[in-house]
Amino acid sequence: MRVDFFKTRERFDFFPHPYDIGNLFGPWKRNADSHFLLKLYKLDAGKYAEYYAYHLNHTIKNRVAGEEEFFRQLWHLTETRINYLQSKNPHGSDHEQNLIRIGKLKQFQGFLNGIDKWNARPAALVIEEKDLIIQKHLNEIGKLKQQVAELTQYEVKQKISIEDEHLPTLIDLLQQMRNLKLPSDRLLLRCDHKITYAKIIAKYFSHGEKDIPVETARNYFVEKAGDIPSKGTFIYPDQQLFKIVSIK
């Protein structure tokens, strides 16, 4: 890559920006890309976005290139350097260091892949990546279809119709059932959430041929001490038409 793609350190600058490349005695312009990578090897992955943005801003500010060209050049640089390091003698004394650098370069490429909004990387790589994304989405769609099929078996074509003005009567029966005890003195029905009963009523019953909103049913299950029932939640004695008793 051309040196003007990077923000280089000024000669004898004792307090350079942390992301400036080069050394105290000069930027070594002919090796600017290598200096860029040398600094990259020392960065944590969390700093990649800042490092990239710092040199991109320099490139754009000085009208060297636009962001897409900067991205293409940088991706090509990392890919070329990975291939170079992988081609080196695996038995050489620098093999361990090369493996570490390859790992850092691939990690940085992962960052670049995530910001490639132009599909600027090689077509084969982009196609392979998109194929993987498509397959992932197809798998997710398959799981969702299976979930829908499992849920559909509990749907009903016709709700149980409650005689008009007798919704409170059904609620009263459910309230009684919630308190029924077995000979073992354990509750017949156990559920910590009263909203479950409200949802059952809304899902499987209709009142006067009309659907029952969950909140309407829920209002009948306000039982905490100190609660003041809102309008329509109180079950009057003349609506309590049945009594569930145990068989001794």
Secondary structure, DSSP 8 states (H G I E B T S, - for coil): --GGGS-B--TT-SS--TT-BSBTTB--GGGHHHHHHHHHHTS-GGGHHHHHHHHHHHHHHTTS--HHHHHHHHHHHHHHHHHHHHTS-TTSTTHHHHHHHHHHHHHHHHHHHHT-SS--S-HHHHHHHHHHHHHHHHHHHHHHHHHHHHHHTT--SS-EEE-TT-HHHHHHHHHHHHT-B-TTS-BSS--S-THHHHHHHHHHEEETTEE--HHHHHGGG--STT----TT----GGG---------
